Amino acid sequence: MFKRIALFIATNLAVMVLLGIVLSVLERVFGVRLGNNGTLLVFAAVFGFGGAFISLAMSKWVAKRTTGMHLIERPRNEAEAWLYDTVRRQAEAAGIRMPEVGIYDAPEINAFATGPSRNNSLVAVSTGLLRAMDRDEAEAVLAHEVSHVANGDMVTMALIQGVLNTFVLFLARVVGRIVDSWISGNREGGGIAYYAIVFVLDMVFGALASIIAMWFSRWREFRADAGGARLAGREKMIAALQKLAATYGHSTLPTQVRAFGISGSVGGGLRRLFMSHPPLAERIQALRDAPAPSATVRG
């Protein structure tokens, strides 16, 4: 956890320094005064990182409320006991604290992991997964989700989203003042058109930021597949992904947690840039091409 806190602080400092450099260059090159530089930087950082980390802190609560899941505290049957014991065993192998384990009602084969840290997490599976998959396949899916937790994907995703949010908020207002100054002839900017320009730029830069965030999301799926292969076995992981094809692309998960599900969307062309998950065929091929996995995952 100390390394993650240090990474968070270092990332914030790097963003602040870089934004300060960009701001200085814009003022010197374009001659546009942006007002209180410190206020603009604080605004971008507080709202950019604040929003991302508030979402991270609330992720488990949101997932529980939006899916209406049942948490396994005392297993009620053999299936719940197997599910709980499998996650416990994999968490020990991955070097993380035991996640909360839940089951939510959904027809498709799906599962997800979320939570504010590696040692404060939640792993949940759909009822559709429990009906459609055998124990080996379900074990591999659980290993995939535990690997997400062990890799710290939730925290890293929040860091990346915070950086992107900061740049979107900052650059939209910087460029908005520049464009407004050209339109109004006022080098200080801040005319009536400024707010409309910033609104449009927030959407444009936000879309570009989403492309970057989704690229990382696709990369982390490959890494979680590899972690699942190390914990449960490569053939089990491949079999699970092949079974997932039965309902791949369909997800009833709420949008707040959909990117964390093992079942993603499908599409090609420009739509692929906004996909949170790589195509199944690519994930399966990556597992087949990878060197033989070791027995355990290190946390």
C-alpha positions as CSV (number, residue, x, y, z in Angstrom):
1,M,0.0,0.0,0.0
2,F,2.9,2.4,0.7
3,K,4.1,2.0,-2.9
4,R,0.6,2.9,-4.1
5,I,0.4,6.0,-1.9
6,A,3.8,7.1,-3.1
7,L,2.7,6.5,-6.7
8,F,-0.4,8.6,-6.1
9,I,1.6,11.5,-4.6
10,A,4.3,11.3,-7.3
11,T,1.7,11.2,-10.1
12,N,-0.1,14.3,-8.6
13,L,3.2,16.2,-8.4
14,A,4.2,15.2,-11.9
15,V,0.8,16.4,-13.3
16,M,1.0,19.7,-11.4
17,V,4.5,20.3,-12.7
18,L,3.6,19.4,-16.3
19,L,0.5,21.6,-16.2
20,G,2.5,24.5,-14.9
21,I,5.0,24.1,-17.7
22,V,2.2,23.9,-20.3
23,L,0.6,27.0,-18.8
24,S,3.8,29.0,-18.9
25,V,4.4,28.1,-22.5
26,L,0.9,29.1,-23.5
27,E,1.2,32.4,-21.8
28,R,4.5,33.2,-23.5
29,V,3.7,31.9,-27.0
30,F,0.0,33.0,-27.2
31,G,0.1,35.9,-24.8
32,V,-3.1,34.8,-23.2
33,R,-3.4,35.5,-19.5
34,L,-5.3,32.7,-17.7
35,G,-5.9,34.5,-14.5
36,N,-4.9,32.9,-11.2
37,N,-2.7,30.0,-12.3
38,G,-2.7,28.3,-8.9
39,T,-6.5,28.3,-8.8
40,L,-6.7,26.7,-12.2
41,L,-4.2,24.0,-11.3
42,V,-5.9,23.3,-8.0
43,F,-9.3,23.2,-9.7
44,A,-8.1,20.7,-12.3
45,A,-6.3,18.5,-9.8
46,V,-8.9,18.5,-7.1
47,F,-11.8,17.7,-9.4
48,G,-9.8,15.4,-11.7
49,F,-8.3,13.2,-9.0
50,G,-11.0,13.8,-6.5
51,G,-13.7,12.5,-8.7
52,A,-11.7,9.4,-9.7
53,F,-10.8,8.5,-6.1
54,I,-14.3,9.2,-4.7
55,S,-15.5,6.7,-7.3
56,L,-12.9,4.2,-6.2
57,A,-13.7,4.6,-2.5
58,M,-17.4,4.0,-3.3
59,S,-16.9,1.2,-5.8
60,K,-17.8,-1.7,-3.5
61,W,-20.8,0.1,-2.1
62,V,-22.0,1.0,-5.6
63,A,-21.5,-2.6,-6.9
64,K,-23.5,-4.1,-4.0
65,R,-26.4,-1.6,-4.3
66,T,-26.7,-1.6,-8.1
67,T,-26.5,-5.4,-8.6
68,G,-28.5,-6.4,-5.5
69,M,-26.0,-9.1,-4.8
70,H,-26.0,-11.7,-2.0
71,L,-22.8,-11.6,0.0
72,I,-21.5,-15.0,1.1
73,E,-20.7,-14.6,4.8
74,R,-21.9,-18.0,5.9
75,P,-22.3,-20.4,2.9
76,R,-25.9,-21.6,2.7
77,N,-25.1,-24.6,0.4
78,E,-22.3,-26.6,-1.1
79,A,-22.0,-24.3,-4.2
80,E,-21.5,-21.2,-2.0
81,A,-19.0,-23.1,0.2
82,W,-17.0,-24.1,-2.9
83,L,-17.1,-20.5,-4.3
84,Y,-16.0,-19.0,-1.0
85,D,-13.2,-21.6,-0.4
86,T,-11.9,-21.2,-4.0
87,V,-11.6,-17.4,-3.7
88,R,-9.9,-17.8,-0.2
89,R,-7.4,-20.2,-1.6
90,Q,-6.6,-18.1,-4.6
91,A,-6.3,-14.9,-2.5
92,E,-3.8,-16.7,-0.3
93,A,-1.8,-17.8,-3.3
94,A,-1.9,-14.2,-4.7
95,G,-0.8,-12.7,-1.4
96,I,-3.8,-10.5,-0.8
97,R,-6.4,-10.3,2.0
98,M,-9.6,-12.4,1.5
99,P,-12.0,-10.4,-0.7
100,E,-15.7,-10.2,0.0
101,V,-17.5,-12.8,-2.2
102,G,-21.0,-12.2,-3.7
103,I,-23.5,-13.6,-6.2
104,Y,-25.8,-11.4,-8.2
105,D,-28.7,-12.4,-10.4
106,A,-28.0,-12.0,-14.1
107,P,-28.6,-14.3,-17.1
108,E,-25.2,-14.0,-18.8
109,I,-21.9,-15.5,-17.9
110,N,-20.1,-12.7,-16.0
111,A,-18.0,-11.8,-13.0
112,F,-16.2,-8.8,-11.7
113,A,-13.8,-7.5,-9.0
114,T,-13.8,-4.1,-7.5
115,G,-12.8,-2.2,-4.3
116,P,-10.5,0.6,-3.1
117,S,-7.4,-1.5,-2.6
118,R,-5.9,-5.0,-2.9
119,N,-6.8,-5.8,0.7
120,N,-10.3,-4.3,0.6
121,S,-11.9,-5.8,-2.4
122,L,-15.0,-7.6,-3.7
123,V,-15.3,-10.5,-6.1
124,A,-18.7,-11.3,-7.5
125,V,-20.1,-13.8,-10.0
126,S,-23.4,-14.0,-11.9
127,T,-26.0,-16.7,-11.4
128,G,-25.7,-17.3,-15.1
129,L,-22.0,-18.1,-14.7
130,L,-22.8,-20.6,-11.9
131,R,-25.4,-22.3,-14.2
132,A,-23.4,-22.4,-17.4
133,M,-19.8,-23.2,-16.3
134,D,-18.4,-26.3,-14.7
135,R,-16.1,-26.0,-11.7
136,D,-12.9,-25.9,-13.6
137,E,-14.1,-23.0,-15.8
138,A,-15.6,-21.1,-12.8
139,E,-12.3,-21.6,-11.0
140,A,-10.5,-19.9,-13.8
141,V,-12.9,-17.0,-13.9
142,L,-12.4,-16.5,-10.2
143,A,-8.7,-16.6,-10.7
144,H,-8.9,-13.9,-13.4
145,E,-10.8,-11.7,-10.9
146,V,-8.5,-12.3,-8.0
147,S,-5.6,-11.5,-10.4
148,H,-7.3,-8.1,-11.1
149,V,-7.2,-7.4,-7.3
150,A,-3.7,-8.7,-6.9
151,N,-2.5,-6.6,-9.8
152,G,-4.0,-3.5,-8.1
153,D,-6.0,-2.7,-11.3
154,M,-8.7,-0.7,-9.5
155,V,-6.2,1.7,-7.9
156,T,-4.1,2.0,-11.1
157,M,-7.3,2.6,-13.1
158,A,-8.2,5.4,-10.7
159,L,-4.7,7.0,-11.0
160,I,-4.9,6.9,-14.8
161,Q,-8.5,8.3,-14.8
162,G,-7.4,11.0,-12.4
163,V,-4.6,12.1,-14.7
164,L,-6.9,12.1,-17.7
165,N,-9.6,14.0,-15.8
166,T,-7.1,16.6,-14.8
167,F,-5.9,17.1,-18.4
168,V,-9.4,17.3,-19.7
169,L,-10.5,19.9,-17.2
170,F,-7.4,21.9,-17.6
171,L,-6.8,21.8,-21.3
172,A,-10.5,22.5,-22.1
173,R,-10.3,25.7,-20.2
174,V,-6.9,26.7,-21.5
175,V,-7.9,26.1,-25.2
176,G,-11.3,27.6,-24.5
177,R,-9.7,30.9,-23.4
178,I,-7.4,30.9,-26.4
179,V,-10.2,30.3,-28.9
180,D,-12.5,32.8,-27.2
181,S,-9.7,35.4,-27.3
182,W,-9.4,34.9,-31.0
183,I,-13.2,35.2,-31.5
184,S,-13.7,38.2,-29.2
185,G,-10.4,40.0,-29.8
186,N,-9.9,40.2,-26.1
187,R,-6.5,38.7,-25.2
188,E,-7.6,38.1,-21.7
189,G,-10.4,35.8,-23.0
190,G,-13.4,35.0,-20.8
191,G,-16.1,36.2,-23.2
192,I,-19.6,34.8,-23.5
193,A,-18.6,32.1,-26.1
194,Y,-16.0,30.8,-23.6
195,Y,-18.5,28.6,-21.7
196,A,-19.9,27.0,-24.8
197,I,-16.4,26.4,-26.1
198,V,-15.4,24.7,-22.9
199,F,-18.5,22.6,-22.9
200,V,-17.7,21.2,-26.3
201,L,-14.0,20.8,-25.5
202,D,-14.9,18.9,-22.3
203,M,-16.7,16.4,-24.5
204,V,-14.1,16.2,-27.2
205,F,-11.1,15.8,-24.8
206,G,-13.2,13.5,-22.6
207,A,-13.7,11.2,-25.6
208,L,-10.0,11.2,-26.3
209,A,-9.3,10.4,-22.6
210,S,-11.8,7.5,-22.8
211,I,-9.7,6.0,-25.7
212,I,-6.6,6.0,-23.5
213,A,-8.5,4.6,-20.5
214,M,-10.0,1.8,-22.5
215,W,-6.6,0.9,-24.0
216,F,-5.3,0.4,-20.5
217,S,-8.5,-1.6,-19.6
218,R,-7.9,-3.9,-22.5
219,W,-4.2,-4.4,-21.5
220,R,-5.1,-5.2,-18.0
221,E,-7.5,-8.0,-19.2
222,F,-4.6,-9.7,-20.9
223,R,-2.6,-9.5,-17.7
224,A,-5.5,-10.8,-15.6
225,D,-5.9,-13.7,-18.0
226,A,-2.3,-14.5,-17.5
227,G,-2.7,-14.3,-13.8
228,G,-5.8,-16.5,-14.0
229,A,-3.7,-19.1,-15.9
230,R,-1.0,-19.0,-13.2
231,L,-3.6,-19.5,-10.4
232,A,-6.0,-22.0,-12.0
233,G,-4.1,-23.4,-15.1
234,R,-3.8,-22.3,-18.7
235,E,-6.2,-24.9,-20.1
236,K,-8.9,-24.0,-17.6
237,M,-8.5,-20.3,-18.4
238,I,-8.8,-21.0,-22.1
239,A,-11.8,-23.2,-21.6
240,A,-13.5,-20.5,-19.5
241,L,-13.0,-17.9,-22.2
242,Q,-14.3,-20.2,-24.8
243,K,-17.4,-20.8,-22.7
244,L,-17.8,-17.1,-22.2
245,A,-18.3,-16.7,-25.9
246,A,-21.8,-18.1,-25.4
247,T,-23.0,-14.7,-24.1
248,Y,-20.0,-12.5,-24.9
249,G,-20.9,-8.9,-25.7
250,H,-24.1,-9.0,-23.6
251,S,-23.9,-7.6,-20.1
252,T,-26.6,-6.6,-17.6
253,L,-24.1,-5.1,-15.2
254,P,-24.7,-1.4,-14.3
255,T,-22.5,1.0,-16.2
256,Q,-20.7,1.9,-13.0
257,V,-19.0,-1.5,-12.8
258,R,-19.4,-2.8,-16.4
259,A,-15.7,-2.2,-17.2
260,F,-14.7,-4.5,-14.4
261,G,-16.7,-7.5,-15.7
262,I,-15.0,-10.4,-17.4
263,S,-17.6,-10.1,-20.3
264,G,-17.1,-7.0,-22.4
265,S,-18.5,-5.5,-25.5
266,V,-17.9,-6.5,-29.1
267,G,-17.3,-4.4,-32.2
268,G,-14.8,-3.2,-34.8
269,G,-13.5,-0.1,-36.5
270,L,-13.7,3.0,-34.4
271,R,-15.9,1.3,-31.8
272,R,-13.0,-0.9,-30.9
273,L,-11.2,2.1,-29.5
274,F,-13.8,2.4,-26.8
275,M,-14.0,-1.3,-25.9
276,S,-13.0,-2.1,-22.3
277,H,-12.2,-5.7,-23.2
278,P,-10.1,-7.2,-26.1
279,P,-11.9,-9.7,-28.5
280,L,-12.0,-13.2,-27.0
281,A,-10.1,-14.7,-29.8
282,E,-7.1,-12.4,-29.1
283,R,-7.2,-13.2,-25.4
284,I,-7.3,-16.9,-26.1
285,Q,-4.5,-16.7,-28.6
286,A,-2.4,-14.6,-26.1
287,L,-2.7,-17.4,-23.5
288,R,-1.7,-20.1,-26.1
289,D,1.3,-18.1,-27.2
290,A,2.5,-17.3,-23.6
291,P,5.2,-19.3,-21.9
292,A,4.1,-22.0,-19.5
293,P,2.8,-20.2,-16.3
294,S,4.3,-20.7,-12.9
295,A,2.3,-22.1,-10.0
296,T,1.4,-18.9,-8.2
297,V,0.9,-15.2,-8.6
298,R,2.9,-12.8,-6.5
299,G,1.0,-9.9,-4.9
